[in-house]
Amino acid sequence: MAREDYTDLDKSHAQKIERQKIQPRAVGGLSLAALLVGILAIPAAIFPLVGVVVAAVAIVVGIIAVIRANRRGTQRSYAIIGLVLAVISMAMAIFFTQAAMKSIEGCETLRGTEFSDCVKNNQNK
């Protein structure tokens, strides 16, 4: 069995390591904004068309926040989480928008109770 060499673990090396302090990375304001907009985009996704716009804004803010965090060396976890939430909300918003458009398909020219009855009939299909 080969003998392992532990000469790098002498006391002077251990003292140098002990003196090094690890500082947490600062959180950028844009990263926090990306997280907040990503969180707010989730409930906004249930509204047709509005959800798509809010999710698109959240995705843009998230991408910019990730790029800035990489360049400045700040914490990017909030930006990444916000971007992931924005992508999820975009998928949800597209789904809800398509469902809403499908339910009013063929009812565009109708008004009042005729419109309501047409939408109800489309939902039952």
N, C-alpha and C positions, 0 to 999 in steps of 0.2 A: 504494500500500500504506500502510495507516494505521500511525502510529508508536505503539508500545506504551509505556505509562508505568510505570516501575519505581521510583517514588519511595518506595514502601513498603518497599523492600529496602535502605534505607540502613544504615549500621553500627550505629546506636543500636537499631534494631529487631532486627537480627540478634543483638545482645548480650542483649536481653531474652529472645529465644527460647532462646538458649544457656543462660541461667540457669534456665529452667523444667525441672524434673525430672519425669519421668513415673514415677509409682509404680505397681507392679503391684497389682491388686486382691487383697485378702486372700481366702483360701479359708475358707468357713464350715465348721464341723464337721458340720452337717447335710447340706451338699452332698457332703462326703466320705462320709458315712454312706449317702446315696442312691446314690452310685456303687458302694460296696461291696455294698449289699443288691441292687442291680441286677445286679451280676456274679454274686453267689451265687444269684440267682433262676434263672439260665440252667440250671445243672445240676439244680436242684431241680425244674425243669419236667418232667422225664421221669417223675416219680413222680405217679401219678394222685391227684387231689384235693389232695395236699400242695403240689404245684407251683402250683395255682391260688391257694391261700392265701398262699404266699410271694410270688407275683407281685403279688397284691393289696396286700400290705403294702409291697412295693417301689414300687408305683405311688403309694400314699398318701404315703410318705416322699419320693418324688421330687417330687410336686406341692407338698408343704409346703416342701421345700428350695428349689424354684424361686421360690416366692412370697416366702420369707424373704430369698433372695439379692437379689431385685428391690427389696425394701423397705430392706434394709440397705446396698445398693450393693456387695455382695461379689461375688466371681466366681461365676458360675452355670453354667459349662460342665460341671463335674462333676455338678451336679444334673440338667442336661439329658441328659447321656450316661446317667446312672443311670436316668432316666425312660424314655428310649428303650429301654434294655436290659430294663427292667421290662415295657414293652408287648410287646416281642418274646417275652419269657419267658411272658407271659400267653397269647399266641397259641399258643406251643408247648405250654403246660400244658393248654389247652383241647383241642388236638388229641390229645395223649396220653391225656387223661381220656376223651374220646369213644371212642378206639380201645379202651381198656380196658373201658369199659362195653359196647361192642358185642361184645367177645369173650366176656363172661360173660352176655350176653342169653339168657334161657331156661334158664340153669343155676342159678338162685338156690336152688332147693329141693334140689339134689343135694349129696351129700357124698362125700369121699374120692376114689377113683379114677374114679367116675362123673362127678364134677365136672371132674376133669382131662381126661377123654376128651371131655366136652361142650365145654370151652373149646378144646381142640385142633381139634375138628370145626368150631367157629365160626370159628376163625382160618383154616382151609383154604377157607372159602367165599369 
